[in-house]
């Protein structure tokens, strides 16, 4: 499965999700489009799908789970690309789109189940050793650190031995973050509660790949694949054509060609496999 082909296949699905669920959308069929660029989402989803294919294979089957389904940008493309996996999804009860009839009906179109769960307060409504694959993309950084061990333990509990856990999150050790610190600026702003979703916050804490690898090793997961890639150009500048956005895209191309820069990318993507007996004793080095 070639990543460029994945991007072509998923672009229309992500666009449909944006029209139906993203800010500015509504339950009506003629919902106005939002102004955000979809390039970062297409790149993020295509890389996760590529990693999933590399560790699962094209004939992957069994139950799958997405933790934090959001606007469906990842879940619905994964359901399309891996039709033999029966997907379930969970999201926070404070998310306004989660209660829309259109949200659930769209998931059903793709044969996906949906449940509302507060990760920080509730156990996951699934049995032990159930899922063959779980995705956890752009959620980690929004979680209060004091609840993180409980959440990861719950996710690990639901993954069957030999099952795969794929996570992505902003890289605390990115070049951009290091430059911010050198300029005397904080990596993150003080976290604010989402105005549209009570109990949901912006970025609270970022992590390095080594931290995530260590946390998952304690739960009996071995690292299989790790990629670090910058994907911020779509969020920089006033438009895709702005000078700032173009400079960021130039850096992204340079980063892909210079090995030294790859570990300094702004987002890490990691695929782990649950050990059938115990935690691995010889860890692979992080990305």
C-alpha positions as CSV (number, residue, x, y, z in Angstrom):
1,X,0.0,0.0,0.0
2,X,1.7,3.2,-1.2
3,X,1.1,6.3,0.9
4,X,0.4,8.6,-2.1
5,X,-2.4,6.2,-3.2
6,X,-3.8,6.2,0.4
7,X,-4.0,9.9,0.3
8,X,-6.0,9.9,-2.9
9,X,-8.4,7.3,-1.5
10,X,-9.1,9.0,1.7
11,X,-9.3,12.7,0.7
12,X,-12.9,12.6,-0.2
13,X,-13.9,10.7,3.0
14,X,-12.1,13.3,5.2
15,X,-13.8,16.1,3.2
16,X,-17.2,14.5,3.9
17,X,-16.4,14.3,7.6
18,X,-15.5,18.0,7.6
19,X,-18.7,19.0,6.0
20,X,-20.8,17.0,8.4
21,X,-19.0,17.4,11.8
22,X,-16.3,20.1,11.9
23,X,-17.0,23.5,13.4
24,X,-19.3,25.4,11.1
25,X,-21.1,22.3,10.0
26,X,-24.6,21.2,10.8
27,X,-26.9,18.2,10.4
28,X,-28.2,19.7,7.1
29,X,-27.0,18.2,3.8
30,X,-26.0,21.7,2.5
31,X,-23.8,22.4,5.5
32,X,-21.2,25.2,4.7
33,X,-17.6,24.1,4.5
34,X,-15.1,25.4,7.1
35,X,-12.1,27.3,6.0
36,X,-9.4,25.0,7.5
37,X,-7.0,23.2,5.1
38,X,-7.3,19.4,5.1
39,X,-3.7,18.8,4.2
40,X,-2.4,18.1,7.7
41,X,-5.3,15.6,8.3
42,X,-4.7,13.8,5.1
43,X,-1.0,13.4,5.8
44,X,-1.6,12.3,9.4
45,X,-4.3,9.7,8.4
46,X,-2.3,8.4,5.5
47,X,0.8,7.8,7.6
48,X,-1.2,6.0,10.3
49,X,-2.9,3.8,7.6
50,X,0.5,3.1,6.1
51,X,1.9,2.1,9.5
52,X,-1.2,-0.1,10.1
53,X,-0.7,-1.8,6.8
54,X,3.0,-2.4,7.5
55,X,2.3,-4.2,10.8
56,X,-1.1,-5.7,10.2
57,X,-1.0,-6.5,6.5
58,X,-3.8,-5.9,3.9
59,X,-5.9,-8.8,5.1
60,X,-6.1,-7.7,8.7
61,X,-9.3,-8.8,10.4
62,X,-11.0,-8.8,13.8
63,X,-12.3,-6.0,16.0
64,X,-10.7,-2.6,16.0
65,X,-11.1,0.5,18.2
66,X,-10.4,4.2,17.8
67,X,-9.9,6.0,21.0
68,X,-11.1,9.6,20.4
69,X,-13.0,9.5,17.1
70,X,-13.2,13.2,16.7
71,X,-14.7,14.2,13.4
72,X,-14.1,10.7,11.9
73,X,-11.1,11.9,10.0
74,X,-9.2,8.7,10.9
75,X,-11.9,6.2,11.8
76,X,-13.8,6.3,8.5
77,X,-10.8,6.1,6.2
78,X,-9.5,3.1,8.3
79,X,-12.9,1.4,8.0
80,X,-12.7,1.9,4.2
81,X,-9.0,0.7,3.9
82,X,-9.4,-2.2,6.3
83,X,-12.9,-3.6,5.5
84,X,-12.3,-6.9,7.4
85,X,-11.9,-5.1,10.7
86,X,-15.1,-4.3,12.5
87,X,-14.4,-0.9,14.0
88,X,-15.7,0.7,17.2
89,X,-15.1,4.2,18.4
90,X,-15.3,6.2,21.6
91,X,-15.3,9.9,22.3
92,X,-15.8,12.3,25.2
93,X,-19.4,13.1,26.3
94,X,-18.7,16.8,26.1
95,X,-18.1,16.8,22.3
96,X,-21.2,18.5,20.7
97,X,-21.0,16.4,17.5
98,X,-21.1,13.1,19.4
99,X,-24.9,13.4,20.1
100,X,-25.9,14.3,16.5
101,X,-28.0,11.7,14.8
102,X,-25.9,12.3,11.6
103,X,-22.8,11.4,13.5
104,X,-24.0,7.9,14.5
105,X,-25.7,7.3,11.2
106,X,-22.5,8.1,9.3
107,X,-20.6,5.7,11.4
108,X,-23.2,3.0,10.7
109,X,-22.7,3.6,7.0
110,X,-19.1,2.5,7.5
111,X,-20.1,-0.4,9.8
112,X,-18.7,1.3,12.8
113,X,-20.1,1.3,16.4
114,X,-19.9,4.3,18.7
115,X,-19.9,4.8,22.4
116,X,-19.6,7.9,24.6
117,X,-16.9,7.4,27.3
118,X,-15.0,9.7,29.6
119,X,-11.5,8.2,29.5
120,X,-10.4,9.9,32.7
121,X,-13.3,8.6,34.8
122,X,-14.7,5.4,33.3
123,X,-13.4,2.0,32.4
124,X,-13.7,1.1,28.7
125,X,-16.9,-0.8,28.0
126,X,-15.1,-3.7,26.3
127,X,-13.8,-7.1,27.5
128,X,-10.2,-8.1,28.2
129,X,-8.1,-9.1,25.2
130,X,-10.7,-8.1,22.7
131,X,-9.2,-5.8,20.0
132,X,-6.7,-6.8,17.3
133,X,-5.9,-3.1,16.7
134,X,-6.4,0.1,18.6
135,X,-5.6,3.6,17.3
136,X,-4.9,6.5,19.6
137,X,-4.2,9.6,17.5
138,X,-3.8,13.2,18.7
139,X,-5.5,12.4,22.1
140,X,-2.6,11.8,24.5
141,X,-1.6,15.5,24.6
142,X,-5.2,16.5,25.7
143,X,-5.2,14.2,28.8
144,X,-4.4,15.2,32.4
145,X,-1.1,13.5,33.2
146,X,-2.4,12.2,36.5
147,X,-4.9,10.1,34.7
148,X,-2.6,8.8,32.0
149,X,-1.5,5.5,33.6
150,X,-5.1,4.5,34.2
151,X,-6.1,5.3,30.6
152,X,-3.1,3.4,29.0
153,X,-3.7,0.5,31.3
154,X,-7.4,0.4,30.2
155,X,-6.4,0.5,26.6
156,X,-3.8,-2.2,27.1
157,X,-6.4,-4.4,28.9
158,X,-8.6,-4.5,25.8
159,X,-5.9,-5.4,23.3
160,X,-5.5,-9.1,22.7
161,X,-2.0,-10.7,22.9
162,X,-0.3,-10.1,19.5
163,X,-2.6,-7.1,18.9
164,X,-1.4,-3.8,17.7
165,X,-1.6,-0.3,19.3
166,X,-0.9,2.7,17.0
167,X,-0.5,6.1,18.6
168,X,0.5,9.6,17.4
169,X,1.0,12.8,19.3
170,X,3.0,16.1,19.0
171,X,6.7,15.6,19.7
172,X,7.9,17.5,22.8
173,X,11.4,17.4,21.5
174,X,10.6,18.9,18.0
175,X,12.9,21.5,16.5
176,X,10.1,24.1,16.7
177,X,9.6,23.5,20.4
178,X,13.4,23.7,21.1
179,X,13.5,27.0,19.3
180,X,10.6,28.3,21.3
181,X,12.4,27.5,24.5
182,X,15.6,29.1,23.3
183,X,13.6,32.3,22.7
184,X,12.3,32.1,26.2
185,X,8.8,31.0,25.2
186,X,6.8,28.1,26.6
187,X,6.1,25.1,24.5
188,X,2.4,25.2,25.4
189,X,0.0,27.9,26.4
190,X,-1.9,27.4,29.6
191,X,-4.6,24.8,28.8
192,X,-8.1,26.2,28.4
193,X,-11.3,24.3,28.4
194,X,-12.8,23.9,24.9
195,X,-15.6,26.5,24.6
196,X,-17.7,24.0,22.5
197,X,-17.0,20.9,24.7
198,X,-17.2,21.0,28.5
199,X,-14.5,18.9,30.1
200,X,-12.3,18.8,26.9
201,X,-9.0,20.8,27.0
202,X,-6.4,21.9,24.5
203,X,-2.9,20.5,24.7
204,X,-2.0,19.9,28.3
205,X,1.3,17.9,28.1
206,X,3.5,16.8,25.3
207,X,5.7,13.6,25.3
208,X,8.8,12.4,23.6
209,X,8.9,9.0,21.7
210,X,11.2,7.6,24.4
211,X,8.6,8.4,27.1
212,X,5.8,6.7,25.2
213,X,8.0,3.7,24.5
214,X,8.9,3.4,28.1
215,X,5.2,3.7,29.2
216,X,4.1,1.0,26.8
217,X,7.0,-1.4,27.6
218,X,5.8,-1.4,31.2
219,X,2.4,-2.6,29.9
220,X,3.9,-5.4,27.9
221,X,4.1,-3.8,24.4
222,X,7.1,-3.9,22.1
223,X,7.8,-1.1,19.6
224,X,7.6,-2.3,16.0
225,X,7.6,0.9,13.9
226,X,8.2,4.6,14.7
227,X,8.1,7.6,12.3
228,X,8.6,11.2,13.2
229,X,7.3,13.7,10.6
230,X,6.6,17.4,10.6
231,X,3.0,18.3,9.6
232,X,2.6,21.9,10.9
233,X,2.6,23.8,7.6
234,X,-1.2,23.6,7.3
235,X,-1.5,25.4,10.6
236,X,1.0,28.1,10.0
237,X,0.4,31.3,8.1
238,X,-2.9,32.9,7.0
239,X,-3.4,30.5,4.1
240,X,-1.7,27.7,2.1
241,X,-0.2,30.4,-0.1
242,X,1.2,32.6,2.6
243,X,4.9,33.0,2.9
244,X,5.0,31.4,6.4
245,X,3.1,28.3,5.2
246,X,5.4,27.9,2.2
247,X,8.5,28.1,4.4
248,X,7.2,25.4,6.6
249,X,6.4,23.2,3.6
250,X,10.0,23.7,2.4
251,X,11.3,22.6,5.8
252,X,9.1,19.5,5.7
253,X,10.6,18.5,2.4
254,X,14.1,19.2,3.7
255,X,13.4,17.2,6.9
256,X,12.4,14.1,4.8
257,X,15.8,14.2,3.1
258,X,18.1,15.0,6.0
259,X,18.4,12.2,8.6
260,X,19.5,14.5,11.4
261,X,16.3,16.5,11.1
262,X,13.9,13.6,11.1
263,X,14.1,13.0,14.9
264,X,13.2,16.7,15.3
265,X,9.9,16.5,13.5
266,X,6.8,17.9,15.2
267,X,4.7,14.7,15.4
268,X,5.6,11.1,16.3
269,X,3.8,8.0,15.1
270,X,4.4,4.7,16.9
271,X,3.1,1.1,16.4
272,X,3.4,-1.3,19.3
273,X,2.6,-5.0,19.5
274,X,1.3,-6.6,22.7
275,X,3.5,-9.3,24.0
276,X,1.8,-12.7,24.7
277,X,3.7,-13.3,27.9
278,X,5.4,-10.3,29.4
279,X,7.1,-7.0,28.7
280,X,10.1,-7.2,26.3
281,X,13.5,-7.1,27.9
282,X,15.4,-5.7,25.0
283,X,13.8,-2.5,23.8
284,X,14.4,-1.1,20.4
285,X,15.7,2.5,20.4
286,X,13.1,5.2,20.0
287,X,12.6,7.0,16.7
